[in-house]
Amino acid sequence: MNCCNDRHELKYEITYKSAKGGQYTPTWLVCDSCYENRKCFGADDVIESVKAIA
């Protein structure tokens, strides 16, 4: 699993859609600030799910 930055307080788990014909679904843990800056983590059409984590 990937993280936006080791020093950030991680709040969301973002799972991306797999590539066409693929089975790998990348997952990232991100903080509030990085989550709001969608340029870094893709548009809604490539995101499969977003879960809030404690």
N, C-alpha and C positions, 0 to 999 in steps of 0.2 A: 504494500500500500504506500502511496506517495503522500507527502505533506507539503503544504505551501511554504512553510518555514518552521524549523525546529523550535524557534523561540516564540512563535505565535500561539495564542490560545485557540485550539482547534474546536470548532463549533458545528461543522457540517461534514457529512460524508457524501461526496458526489460520485455517482456511478455513471459512466459513459456507455453509450450504445457501442456494440462491437462493430467492426468493419464488416461490410457486406460479405457474407459467406464465412466470416470468422467467428470464433467463440471467445476470444479474449475481451473482457470488459474491464477497462482500467478504472481504478477507484482512487480518489483523492480525498484527504482530510484537509479542510481549509478553515481559516478564521473568518470572522465577520467582515473585516476589511477586504480581504482577498475575494470573498464570495460576492461582495457588492461590486467589485471591479471585474465584471464579466469578461472583459477582454482577455484576461489571463486564463479563464477556465471554460471558455467556449459558449456558444449560443445554445438556446433551449432545444434546438433541433438535434443536437448531438448528445444531450444529457438524457439518460434513462431515468434516473431518480436522484432526489436530494433528500437526505435524512438529517434532522437535527440530532446532535449528540450532546450529552451532558458534559 
